[in-house]
């Protein structure tokens, strides 16, 4: 477990916890969730993707990293963390073996239904921690639909319901650290920053690291075949060989601290 600096939380937070299992929604009973809702109306949903990450990166990178950041944010704040929504919108990666994608309409429906399920129980602040850029547009559209549904269903929390998507890899401190570590070789996909986090989380992945040829520069993304033609090994301007597990520990810490503050502001917002 990371040794993260303590955060000064608002009184509405449950507060930091020593045992990360206590913030896993999946390990709570329904009466315990009722008790939690008397203290805090916030909940964290990690969301990622199952998609190729170059010739050496793990296909589950985006789900792994989103879950790890979410659990650290939950440990720092005491806010409950749901199971990870591991499948995302990754249709442009389908020309690479192992990628599993939801269509945008499917992802929209899934996120909408998860938000409404939680809103029915009295959760008012739904905080999604995202590990995949392809999820952003569809997830925000799902939020808009969920607000309308909550009102149409007459849910008691409809007026107070708020949803927020926070991309751990776009946090300012994370972005700055990645650029300092890797410069232009950070790239846009199969980046050494995200690969570093997976190396920290799963040591077995370290043996797969090897030098790679110069990647093609990042460019437009159209269909999966076009993506494969432009980026034949799946990378977009990135050099994952620069990734190191020690970097991953640092980036995970920075992401958790940044998103914990983001969550605190979100829970305290009107």
N, C-alpha and C positions, 0 to 999 in steps of 0.2 A: 504494500500500500504506500502511496506517495506521502511524503511528509510535506503537506501543503501548509502555507501560512494561514493562521486563523483569520477569519473575516468577522467584522463587526456587523452583526445582523440586526434587522429590525425586530421588534417584539412579536410581530406576527409570524415570524419564522419558528419552526420547531427547534432549530438550532443544530449545530454540528453534532455528528454522531461518530462513535469510535468503530462500531461494527457496521460495515456497509450493507449487510444483509437486512438491517432494520429499515432501510429505505426502499427495498424492493417490493413493489406492489404485489408481485406474484407470490411472495412469502407471507403476506398479511391475510388475516381472515376478514370477512366483511364487517363484523363488529369493530375490529381494529381500525378499519378504514373510516367507519362512522365516527370513532373517537378522534381520529386524525383530522377529519373535516371540522371538528369543533375548534381546532387550533389553526389550521391552514387550509386555504381553498386552492392551493396551487399543486400542480403535478407536472412531471417531466416525461415526455415521450421521446426516446431516441429513435431516429429514423436514418436509414442508410441505403445501401444498394448491394446487389450481388452481381458484380461485373468484373470484366478483365481489368487488370492493372499492370499492363506490360508483360514481358516475358518472364519476369521474376517476382512480380508482386502478387499477393494473395487476392483471390477473387472476392473474398469477404471483407476487404480492407475498409470500405465505407461503413459497413455495419459494425465492424469491430471497433473502429475509432469512435464512432458516434456513441456506442454503448459505454465505452471506457470513460469518455468525457462526461457523459450523463451520470454515471455512477459516482464519479469524483465530485461533480456538482451537488449531487444528492447527499453525499457524505458531508460536504462542507456546510450545507444548508439545512439538512434534515427533511428536505422536500422529497416526497415519494417519486420513485422512478418506475414507469411501466416496463413491461417486456419490450424489447426492441422490435420495431417494424423493419425487418431486414430487407424486404424487397422494395425497390424504388423504380423510378422511371429511367430505364437504361437502354431503351430501344436502339440507340445509335451504337451500342456496343455488341449487338446481337450477332455480328459476323465473327465474333471471337468465342471459341468454345467455353462453355461453363457459365456464360452470362445468363441470368434469369431476370426478365423485366416485366413490370406491369405496364399496361397501356396507360396514358395520361388519365383517361376517364376512369380506369379501374383504381389508380392511386388516389384520384380525387374522391371517389366513393369510399375508399378505405379510410382515408384521413377524416373525411366528414363523419363517418359512422363512429370512429373512435372518439372524436371530439364530442359528438352528441351523447354517446354512452356515458362519458365522464360527466358531462353537464347535467344529465338526468340525476346523478347522485349528489350534485351540489358543488362540483368543482367549477370555479369561476376563472381561473387563470391556467391555460393550457400552454405549456412551454415546450416546443419541439426543438431538440438538439439534432442538427442535421449534419451528415457526413458526405453528402453527394449534391453537387451543383445542379444536376438534372432534376432534382426534386423541387427546386425552389418555386418555379412558376405555378406548378400544379398544386403544391401545398397551399400557397397563398390563395389560389382560387377556391380550394376546399374550405378555407377559413370563411371566406365571404359567403359561401353556400351554407355553412354551419350556422352563422349568425341568423340568416333568414329562417332556417329550419327551427332553431331554438325559439324564435319568436312565434312562428306558425304553430309549433307544438305547445305553446304556452308554458314553456319551462320556467320555473321560478327564477332561475339565474339568467334568463335571456338578456336582460338589460345590463348585467354585470359581466357577461361572458366576454373574455378577451383571449385571443390566441396570438402566439408570437413564434416565429421561426428564427432560430439563432444558428448560424453556420460556424462551427468551431474553427474551421480552417480560414475563415475570413476575419476572425477577431484580430484587432490591430496589433496586439502584442505577439500573436502567433505569426501573422503575416510578416511583421518586421523581423522576427527572429529567423524565419525561414529564408528571407532575403539575405540576411547577414551570413547565414550558414552556407547557402547554396547559390546565391546570386541569380543570374539568368537561367541557371541550370535547374532551378526549381520547376520551371515549366508550368503546365496547366493540368496534366493528367498523369497518373502514376508518379506523383511528385515525391522527391526524397523526404519531404516533411511527413506526409501521410505514411509512407513506407517505414520511416523511422519509428513512428508510433506502433505500427504492427510488430516491428522487430523487438520493441520493448515488451509488448504484450505477449508475444508468442515466440520464444527463443528458437523453436524449430525452424522458423522462417529464415533465420540468419544464414543457414548453410546454402540457401538458394541465391544469395547475393553474388553477382559476378559482373565484370566490366561489360559494357554494351557499346555498340557503335553509336555514332552521333545521331541523335533523334531528329526527325523532321520538325521544323518549327510548327508551333500551334497555328491552326487555320480554321476555316469554317467547318461546321458540323452539319451534314445533311443526313442521308440515310445510312444504315449500317454498312452496306457495301462500299459506299463512297468514303466513309470513315476508314474502313480497312485499307482502301486504295491509298488514301493520303497518309495514313499512319499505320504502316504494315505490321509493326510489332506492338501497337496499342498505345505507345507513349506519345505525348504531345509536348515536345520541347523539354522533356525532363530527363534527369540522370539519376535514377534511383540507386545507383551504385554508391552515391554519396551518403546514403542513409546510414545512420548508426543508432543502435539501441539507446545510447546515452542521450542523443538528440531527442529521441522519442519521449524519454522521461521528462525532459525539460519542456518540450512542446505540449505534452499532456498537462503538465502543471500550469503552464501559462494559459492554456485553453480553459481549464477548470476554474482558475481564479477569475479570468475575464468573464466567463459566462455566469459564474456565481453572482458577480456584481450586476450583470445584465438581468439576471433572474430577480435579484433583490429589487431593482428599479421597477421591473415589470409587476411584481406582486404588490408594490406600493403605489402603482399608477392608478389613476381614476378610470 
